[in-house]
Amino acid sequence: MEMVLLRMLDLLGQSPLLLMLASAVPVAITVAGLAGWRAQVPDTLPLAIWGLILTLWIFAPVTLTEAQVILFRNFVSIIGWLWLVRAWGRLVLTEWPAPIWSHWIVGTLLALLPLCGAVVLIRGL
């Protein structure tokens, strides 16, 4: 059972489609935050700033060689991604999101992640 789980995690971690979708979520949240800020929705500018910081953290062209530093960078990226998605979800559930098109993009990306993950697992196993 443990071998199957490790194989599944390996397949999901090496899928370029899943990595692209997961990397696009902070960018879309940043765009949604900026669009909400322009529409004067409260609490959207901090979301956009944190989304921009996480996007820069993920896409920074830094070459790392030590395994522990790479693991730390990945850990911070995952925790930051989860926190940003949680903050975006709280904003959408507590405020009326405006403009709605920007939040639909984020929602679509988040809906595509498990669907594409299932396809990757079906094709790989």
C-alpha positions as CSV (number, residue, x, y, z in Angstrom):
1,M,0.0,0.0,0.0
2,E,2.8,2.3,0.8
3,M,4.5,1.7,-2.5
4,V,1.2,2.6,-4.3
5,L,1.0,5.9,-2.4
6,L,4.6,6.8,-3.1
7,R,4.0,6.0,-6.8
8,M,0.9,8.2,-6.8
9,L,2.8,11.1,-5.2
10,D,5.6,10.7,-7.7
11,L,3.2,10.8,-10.6
12,L,1.5,13.9,-9.3
13,G,4.7,15.7,-8.5
14,Q,6.2,15.1,-11.9
15,S,3.2,16.1,-13.9
16,P,3.9,19.4,-15.8
17,L,0.2,20.0,-16.2
18,L,-0.4,19.9,-12.5
19,L,2.6,22.0,-11.7
20,M,1.4,24.6,-14.2
21,L,-2.1,24.7,-12.8
22,A,-0.8,24.9,-9.2
23,S,1.6,27.7,-10.2
24,A,-1.2,29.6,-12.0
25,V,-3.4,29.8,-8.9
26,P,-1.3,32.5,-7.0
27,V,-1.1,34.5,-10.2
28,A,-4.9,34.3,-10.7
29,I,-5.5,35.2,-7.0
30,T,-3.2,38.2,-7.4
31,V,-5.1,39.3,-10.5
32,A,-8.4,38.8,-8.6
33,G,-7.1,40.8,-5.7
34,L,-6.0,43.7,-7.9
35,A,-9.3,43.7,-9.8
36,G,-11.2,43.7,-6.5
37,W,-9.0,46.5,-5.2
38,R,-9.8,48.6,-8.3
39,A,-13.5,47.8,-7.7
40,Q,-13.0,49.0,-4.1
41,V,-13.8,45.7,-2.4
42,P,-12.4,45.7,1.1
43,D,-9.5,43.5,2.1
44,T,-8.4,42.7,-1.5
45,L,-5.2,44.7,-1.6
46,P,-3.5,42.6,1.1
47,L,-4.6,39.5,-0.7
48,A,-3.0,40.8,-4.0
49,I,0.2,41.8,-2.2
50,W,0.6,38.4,-0.6
51,G,-0.3,36.7,-3.9
52,L,2.4,38.7,-5.6
53,I,5.0,37.8,-2.9
54,L,4.1,34.1,-3.3
55,T,4.3,34.3,-7.0
56,L,7.7,35.9,-6.9
57,W,8.8,33.3,-4.4
58,I,7.7,30.5,-6.6
59,F,8.9,31.8,-9.9
60,A,12.2,33.4,-8.7
61,P,15.1,32.1,-10.9
62,V,17.2,30.9,-8.0
63,T,19.6,28.0,-8.5
64,L,19.8,26.0,-5.3
65,T,22.2,23.1,-4.7
66,E,21.7,22.0,-1.1
67,A,18.9,19.5,-0.5
68,Q,17.8,21.0,2.8
69,V,17.4,24.5,1.2
70,I,15.4,23.0,-1.7
71,L,13.1,21.2,0.8
72,F,12.7,24.4,2.8
73,R,11.8,26.4,-0.3
74,N,9.3,23.7,-1.4
75,F,7.8,23.6,2.2
76,V,7.3,27.4,2.3
77,S,5.8,27.4,-1.2
78,I,3.3,24.7,-0.3
79,I,2.3,26.3,3.0
80,G,2.1,29.7,1.3
81,W,0.0,28.3,-1.5
82,L,-2.5,26.7,1.0
83,W,-2.7,29.9,3.1
84,L,-3.3,32.0,0.0
85,V,-6.1,29.7,-1.3
86,R,-7.6,29.7,2.2
87,A,-7.5,33.5,2.4
88,W,-9.0,33.8,-1.1
89,G,-11.8,31.4,-0.1
90,R,-12.5,33.3,3.1
91,L,-12.8,36.6,1.0
92,V,-15.1,35.0,-1.5
93,L,-17.3,33.5,1.2
94,T,-17.6,36.6,3.4
95,E,-17.6,39.5,0.8
96,W,-19.4,39.7,-2.5
97,P,-16.4,39.2,-4.9
98,A,-16.2,41.9,-7.5
99,P,-15.4,41.7,-10.3
100,I,-16.8,38.2,-10.6
101,W,-14.8,37.2,-13.7
102,S,-11.5,37.3,-11.8
103,H,-12.8,35.0,-9.1
104,W,-14.3,32.6,-11.7
105,I,-10.7,32.2,-13.1
106,V,-9.4,31.2,-9.7
107,G,-12.4,28.9,-9.1
108,T,-11.9,27.2,-12.4
109,L,-8.2,26.6,-11.8
110,L,-9.0,25.1,-8.4
111,A,-11.7,22.9,-9.9
112,L,-9.3,21.7,-12.6
113,L,-6.6,20.7,-10.2
114,P,-8.3,17.5,-8.8
115,L,-9.7,16.6,-12.2
116,C,-6.3,16.8,-13.9
117,G,-4.8,15.0,-10.9
118,A,-7.3,12.1,-11.4
119,V,-6.4,11.9,-15.1
120,V,-2.7,11.9,-14.3
121,L,-3.2,9.0,-11.8
122,I,-5.4,7.0,-14.1
123,R,-3.0,7.3,-17.0
124,G,0.1,6.6,-14.8
125,L,-1.2,3.6,-12.8
